[in-house]
Every structure is written in structure tokens, then in C-alpha cells.
């Protein structure tokens, strides 16, 4: 198991999320019950792909995206 720190872009909430070994951004989104097509993951202020691996003690920002017409 690894631990990742997660921040939401619209709140001050910070929480630790435990994930299985060798997780990806997709695993993180699933654990948070966030649809993949509605979020962007940032590490050190830079976007990461959903299939990119996460490491123990990573700090990830979850940005919820929306679109409208």
C-alpha cells in the first residue's frame, strides 16, 4: 500500500488516500468515485495522464472540469 495526499482545487480539504501498490491516476480517481472524464490530475502543478503511475507520498491536486454550451 502507498499513501497519496489529495487536494481539491475548489476547497481547502486535504486528505490522505491509501492505494494498492503500483497505482495509477485512474486508480486514484476510482477510489474517490470521480468519473475519469470529469477530472484532471496535477502533480507539482503539471497535468498527469490517467495511466501514469503514482508514488508513495505524491501530492496530487484533483481539478473537476465541466463544460457547457
MIDOMI-613986 format. One record per residue: residue number from 1; x, y, z of N, C-alpha, C, CB in turn. Coordinates in steps of 0.02 Angstrom, whole numbers, plus 50000, padded with zeros to 5 digits. Glycine has a CB too. Layout:
residues N
NUM;X;Y;Z;X;Y;Z;X;Y;Z;X;Y;Z $
...
end
This chain:
residues 69
1;50042;49941;50000;50000;50000;50000;50044;50062;50000;49952;50000;50061 $
2;50018;50114;49966;50052;50178;49968;50002;50231;49991;50081;50197;49898 $
3;50027;50288;50011;49984;50343;50033;49997;50404;49989;49997;50360;50108 $
4;49942;50433;49963;49946;50491;49920;49906;50547;49953;49919;50475;49848 $
5;49934;50608;49953;49899;50666;49978;49859;50696;49921;49948;50718;50008 $
6;49795;50708;49933;49750;50734;49881;49720;50800;49904;49694;50682;49865 $
7;49723;50849;49858;49692;50914;49870;49641;50926;49814;49745;50971;49871 $
8;49586;50956;49832;49537;50977;49783;49551;51048;49762;49465;50969;49810 $
9;49540;51065;49700;49556;51132;49677;49505;51184;49701;49558;51133;49601 $
10;49446;51161;49720;49394;51208;49741;49384;51210;49817;49329;51190;49709 $
11;49425;51175;49853;49416;51175;49926;49484;51174;49959;49373;51116;49949 $
12;49484;51184;50024;49546;51181;50062;49557;51112;50092;49546;51234;50117 $
13;49511;51066;50077;49517;50998;50104;49578;50963;50077;49453;50958;50089 $
14;49616;50934;50122;49673;50892;50104;49664;50826;50140;49742;50927;50124 $
15;49673;50772;50104;49665;50707;50137;49715;50657;50110;49594;50681;50129 $
16;49728;50607;50150;49772;50552;50131;49729;50496;50103;49814;50528;50191 $
17;49750;50467;50048;49715;50412;50017;49763;50353;50013;49687;50431;49947 $
18;49742;50296;50039;49782;50235;50035;49764;50199;49970;49772;50189;50097 $
19;49814;50179;49933;49804;50144;49869;49847;50082;49868;49820;50190;49809 $
20;49827;50032;49827;49868;49972;49822;49935;49988;49789;49831;49918;49781 $
21;49982;49942;49793;50047;49953;49762;50040;49965;49687;50093;49892;49775 $
22;50083;50005;49660;50086;50022;49588;50021;50052;49561;50102;49961;49548 $
23;49992;50101;49596;49929;50130;49571;49942;50180;49515;49893;50165;49629 $
24;49889;50196;49479;49890;50247;49427;49842;50303;49446;49871;50216;49357 $
25;49842;50355;49407;49794;50409;49417;49723;50383;49413;49805;50464;49366 $
26;49710;50335;49369;49644;50305;49363;49623;50271;49427;49643;50255;49304 $
27;49669;50236;49459;49654;50203;49523;49634;50255;49575;49714;50162;49548 $
28;49669;50312;49575;49653;50365;49623;49583;50392;49610;49705;50421;49619 $
29;49567;50407;49547;49501;50432;49531;49446;50383;49550;49496;50449;49457 $
30;49458;50320;49537;49409;50269;49555;49399;50266;49631;49430;50199;49529 $
31;49453;50271;49668;49447;50268;49741;49409;50328;49769;49517;50265;49773 $
32;49410;50383;49732;49375;50444;49753;49305;50447;49722;49415;50506;49733 $
33;49287;50398;49682;49222;50395;49647;49211;50456;49602;49164;50390;49699 $
34;49265;50474;49567;49262;50530;49520;49267;50502;49449;49319;50583;49534 $
35;49219;50518;49406;49223;50494;49337;49286;50521;49302;49160;50516;49297 $
36;49319;50478;49265;49382;50495;49232;49375;50555;49186;49408;50435;49193 $
37;49319;50559;49151;49311;50613;49103;49290;50680;49133;49260;50593;49052 $
38;49287;50682;49200;49268;50746;49231;49321;50774;49278;49204;50736;49270 $
39;49383;50747;49273;49435;50771;49318;49503;50773;49283;49439;50727;49380 $
40;49544;50818;49307;49613;50825;49284;49656;50817;49346;49625;50894;49248 $
41;49710;50778;49340;49756;50768;49395;49819;50808;49384;49773;50693;49404 $
42;49841;50843;49437;49903;50882;49433;49952;50858;49486;49888;50957;49442 $
43;50015;50851;49466;50069;50838;49513;50120;50892;49502;50101;50765;49503 $
44;50137;50927;49555;50183;50985;49550;50159;51036;49500;50254;50961;49531 $
45;50092;51045;49497;50063;51094;49452;50059;51075;49379;50100;51157;49458 $
46;50080;51013;49363;50080;50990;49293;50031;50933;49285;50151;50969;49271 $
47;49994;50933;49230;49946;50878;49219;49981;50811;49211;49903;50893;49157 $
48;49949;50759;49236;49974;50692;49226;49919;50650;49192;49997;50659;49293 $
49;49939;50601;49154;49892;50556;49120;49860;50509;49170;49928;50516;49064 $
50;49800;50487;49154;49764;50441;49198;49802;50376;49208;49695;50426;49170 $
51;49841;50356;49158;49877;50292;49164;49948;50300;49191;49880;50259;49096 $
52;49965;50361;49212;50031;50373;49241;50033;50346;49313;50048;50448;49241 $
53;50090;50316;49330;50098;50288;49397;50104;50341;49451;50159;50243;49398 $
54;50080;50323;49510;50087;50366;49569;50136;50335;49617;50018;50378;49603 $
55;50169;50377;49656;50218;50353;49704;50196;50370;49775;50286;50384;49690 $
56;50224;50333;49823;50210;50347;49893;50228;50419;49908;50249;50298;49939 $
57;50184;50453;49943;50191;50522;49965;50183;50574;49910;50258;50531;49996 $
58;50158;50553;49851;50142;50601;49799;50090;50650;49826;50117;50566;49735 $
59;50092;50711;49802;50040;50761;49817;50005;50776;49751;50070;50826;49849 $
60;49941;50759;49748;49902;50764;49687;49845;50813;49698;49875;50695;49665 $
61;49836;50858;49650;49779;50902;49650;49727;50876;49601;49799;50976;49633 $
62;49665;50871;49622;49611;50848;49579;49570;50909;49558;49566;50795;49615 $
63;49568;50922;49494;49531;50979;49466;49470;50950;49431;49576;51022;49417 $
64;49411;50968;49455;49349;50946;49424;49336;50994;49365;49289;50945;49475 $
65;49326;50964;49306;49314;51005;49247;49241;50998;49225;49361;50984;49190 $
66;49217;51049;49193;49149;51047;49167;49147;51086;49103;49097;51074;49219 $
67;49098;51071;49063;49090;51108;49001;49016;51119;48989;49122;51071;48941 $
68;49002;51167;48952;48932;51182;48937;48926;51217;48870;48901;51224;48992 $
69;48867;51223;48849;48859;51254;48783;48810;51309;48783;48839;51203;48733 $
end
